[in-house]
């Protein structure tokens, strides 16, 4: 077993590179997609619908890819296929075709990129074996990649405009594909060799603690789409420059990197259920600060700094709980459910409802609604904590 563990450390380096390039892609694509769509002459309702395509694909794609990876054990091979098709489909962004064409291109692209992190997390969880400090040191490279491109793209688009957005897409996806080819060809045991694979996923979902966990996840991520889907548009409407918008995004990623670097020493100070409660409370505060004090750069910087809790800590706690409740060969489907429920259903509802609220009542009201969603996540997380404590007595 010792040689395997040592080999695992070397095997994690390509996963760190994939995390860096994947989130470098996300770092420019997600913050600036709404601004590119606006540059195409689209109204906010159309922008919110197109931005929700990513969340829509997360309703079905991650679970389909996750089930296939559980069945075959070929998580790395599926990652390579996803990256190649995503790169090819991005060429469609160069072609003029109106909102329906953009929707089709985004549908194909997101169907393949939206499953990549659940496949990666499932493969990586097999290697880190519950060492969340080690996991954080790998995952921080994704945050670093995000910060580099959110700064660089903000400065680039400020100077040269949004016309090169498709070029950035192709360049970053090419990097993702290259890193998937570098990954070790980790393959788990065949389907018939694992008893855990025979256990239906409904067995795990029947547990009340799992259902309350997913409810908390749903509200938590739904609240965050006020940031993911609309923060750039909101800040643009307040008159902030693209460079300032990029800097505010970068603040959130800087604190995310700091957390992932230090989480090996910090995460064990609370149980994962306690972290869920703390992170949900921080989410409600973050949304209230963003919407209520948007004219204050200090308040916005503080709100973005809460990202260390509302995303980084929350993400690790969720991955740990999924690993606990979906062991062995259920892991791929468990990670997929995490993406489907949080970033799929939560994302679709968050972006579409957020766009409708913002169009009718303005961004400040939308952030008020997001703060309420954070409170709902808080109450669900408290229920998770009670159930886990009762089970441990």
N, C-alpha and C positions, 0 to 999 in steps of 0.2 A: 504493500500500500504506500510506503514512503516514496518510491520512485514515481508512482502515479501522481502523488501530491506535488512533487517537485516539477514534474512535467506539466501539471496543471498551471503552475505559476507562469511557465513559459508560454503556455497556450493562451493565457489571458491577454498577452500583449497585442495580438491581432484584434481581439475583442475591444481593447481600448482604442485602437486605431479606427475600427468600424464605428464605435460610439462617437469618436471625434468627427469623422466625416459625415455621419448621418445627421448629427445635431448641427454641424456646420451648414448642411443643407436646410434644416429646419430653421436655423438662426436667421437666415435671410428670407426664406420662403414664407413662413407663417406671419412674421411681422409686416412684410412689405407686399404680400399678395393683395390685401385690401386696397393699398395705395396704387398698385398696378392696375387693378380692376377699375378704380376710380379714374385713372389716367386713360383707360379705354372708353370713358364716357358713360359708365354705368351708374345708376342710382343706388342708394344705400340698401334698398330692399333686394335688388338683384345681387349686390355685393354680398349681403348676408346669406342669400341662398347659395351662391357659388362657394362662399367660404365654408358653408355647411356640408359641401360634398365630401370633404375629408372625414367629417364625423359620420356621415351617412355610410361611407365604405367601412368604417369601423364597427358598424352594426353587424355586418356579415363576414367581411374578409378575414379578420383575425381568427375567428373561431373555425372557419373553414380551413385556413392554413394550419392552425393549431391542431385540429383533429387529424389532418393529413400528416403532420409531423409526428404526432403521437403514434399514429399507425405505422409509419415507415421508420421513424427514428432519424430521418434525414433532414435535420433542421438546417444544417449549413448549406446543403445543396439547394433547398428551397429558398434560402436567403439569396443565393447567387441568381437564381431564376427571377426572383422578385426584383432585384436590383437591375438586371439587364432589361427587363420589360419596362420598368419605370423610366430608365434612360431613353429608350427608344420612343416611348410615348411622349416624352417632354418636347420632342421636335414639333409636336402639334401646336405648341404655344407660339411658334414663329408665324403661324398661318392665321390670316384674318378670316374670321367666320362668325363673329357675333357671340352673344352669351351662350347660345345652345352648343356651339362648337367648343367654347371654353369649358362648358360643363362636361361634355363628353371626354375631352382630353384630361381634365382633372379627375373624372371618374376612373379612367383607366390607370392614371398615374397613382392616385391614392389607393386604389384597390391593391396595389403591389407595395407601396411604401407603408401603408397603415398597419400592415401585419409584421413589418420587419423588426420592430422593437420587442413584440411579444415573443417572436421566434428567438431573437437574440437573448432576451432575458431568460427564456426557458433553457437554452443551451448553456448560458453563463451560470445560472443557478446550479446546474449539474457540476460545474467546476469549482465554484466558490464554497459549496457545501456548508452554507450557513455562516460563513465568516463575513459579516456585513461591513467590517472595516476594509477588508480586501475588495469587496464589491464596490464600496464607495471610491476606492482609489482607481478602479477601472472606470466607474461611471463619471467621475469628475472630468475625464478627458472629453466626454460628450458636452459637458457644460462649457469647457474651454473652447471647443470647436464652435459652439453656438455664439459665445461672446466675441470671438474673432470676426465671424461673418456679420453679426448684427451691427458691430462698429463699422467694419469695412464697407458693408453694403449701404449703410446709412450715409456715410461720407460720399460714396460713389454716386448714389442716386441723387443726393443733394446737388452734386456738381454736374452730372451728366443726364439726369432725368431717369425715368422709369423704363425707357425703351430697351435697355439691356437686361431686363428681368429674365427673359427666356434663356439668354446666354449664361447667366448665373445658375439657372436651374440645371442646364446641361453639364456645366463644369462641376458642380457639387455632386450631382448624381454619378458622374463618371468616377469621382473619388470614392463614393460609396461602393460602386461595383468593384473597383480595384481592391478595396479592403475585404470584401466578401471572398475574393479569390485568394486572399492571404490567410483566411481563417483555417485553423486545423479542421480536418474533415471528421469532426466529432459525430459519432453515430452511436445511438443507444441500442440496447438489446432488441431483437425482433419482437413484434407484437405478441406472439404466442408464448414467448419466454417470460413474460411479466404478468404476474397475477393482478397487479394494480391496474393494468390496462383493461382487465375484464370488468372492473368495478364501474358501474354507470355513474356518469357525472351527477345524476340526480341524487345520489347518496350523499354527496357533499353538500349540495344545495338544499337538502332537506333539513340541515342543521340550522336552528334559529340564529346562532351567532354568525354563520356565513351569510344568511339573508340580511341581517342588520348591517353587517360589514359592507355588503354591496349597496345597500340603501345609503349609507354614509358616503361611500365612494361616489355614487350617482349625484347626490346633491353637492358634494365637494367640487367635483370636476365641472358640473353644470355651472356653478358659480364662477369658476375660473375662465369660462369662455367670454365673460365680460372683459377679461384681459386678453386672452388669446385671439379672440375674434375682433375686438373693437378698440383696444387701447390705442393703437396707432391712429385710427380715425378720430377718436376722442381727443387725443393730444393735438392732432392736426387742426381740429375744429377750434381748439383753444389758442391756436397761433404758434405753437412750438415748432421749431425747425426740424427737419428730418434728422439732422445730426443730434439734436437734443432728444428726439424720440429714440434714436439708436442708443444714446447714452443711458436713458432710463431703462431700456430693455437690458442693457449690459449690466446695470446695477444688480438686477435680479439674478443674472447668471453668475456674477462675481460672488455673491453671497451663497449661491448654490454650490459653486466650486469649493468655497471655504468649508461649507458643511460636509460635503462628500469627503473632503480631505481629512476632516477631524472626526467624522462620525464613528470611527472605530473606538474612540475614547468617550464619545458622548451618548451614542444610541443606547448603550446598556444601562444608563442611569434611570431610564423609565421603561416600562413594558411597552410593547408595540401598541396595545390598546390605549394606554395613557397618551402616547404620542398622537394617536388619531384624534383624541379629544382636544389636545393642545393645538394641533394643526388646524382643526375646524374653527376653533375660536379665533385663531390668527387670520383665517380666511375672511371671517365676518368683519374683523377690524380692517383688513387690507382693502376690501371693497368699499367700506364706509369712508375711509380716508381718501381713496381715489376719486370717488364721486363727489364727496362733500367738500374737499379742499383741493380740487384740480388746479386752481389758480396759483397754488403754492408749490414751488419746486421742492422745498424741503419736505412737505407732506408727501409729495409723489415719490421722492427718494426713500422716505421711510416706508411707504407702502410697498415699493418694489423690494426693499430689503427684507420684508416679511416673507418673500419668496423662499428663503432658506427653510422656513417652517412649512409654508403652505404648499410647496411643491417638493423640495428635496427630501425633507424629513418624512413627509407624507408618503412619497413614492417608495422610500425604503421600507417604511412600516407596512405598506400595502404588499410589496413584493414578499416580505417576510411572512405575512399572514396567508398569502396565496400559497407559498411554498409549504406552510404548515398544514393547511386544510386541503390542498390538492397535491399529495405526495406522488413520487415515482412517475409513472407514465401518464398520470392525469395532469402533470405539470403544464404541458403545452396547452391543453384545453383550459386549465385554470388561469394561466397568463392571458389566454385569449379572452376569457370572460371578463377579466380585469379591464382589458382594452375595450371590449364590446359594451359593457355596462357603463364604464366611466366615460371613455372618450368617444364611444359610439352613440348610445342613447343619450347620455349626458351632453355630449357635444352637439348632436342634432338639435335637441331641445334648447340648449343654451344659446346656440348661434341664431336659430330661427326666431325663437321667442325674444332674444335680446335685440335682434334687428327690428322686430315689430315694435317692441317697447321704445327703442331709441328713435325710430321714425315717428312715433306718435307723441311721445312725451319727452324725448331728449335723453342724452347719455347719462345725466345725473340720476334720473329715475331708474334707468337700467342698472346702474351700480347699486342703488338702494335695494332693488330686487335681488341682486347678486349677494348682498350682505345678508338678506333674509335666508337665502339658500345656504349660506355658510352656517347660519344658526341651526337650520334643519340638519345639516351634516353633523353639527356638534351634538345635538340630542340623540341622533342615531349612534354616534360614536360612544356616547356615554352608555347606551344600551349594550353595545358590544363589550365594553369594559365590565359591566355588571355580570353579563353572561359568562365571560371568561373567568371572572373572580369566583362566581358560583361553581363553575366546573372544576376549579382548582382546589376547592375546600374538601 
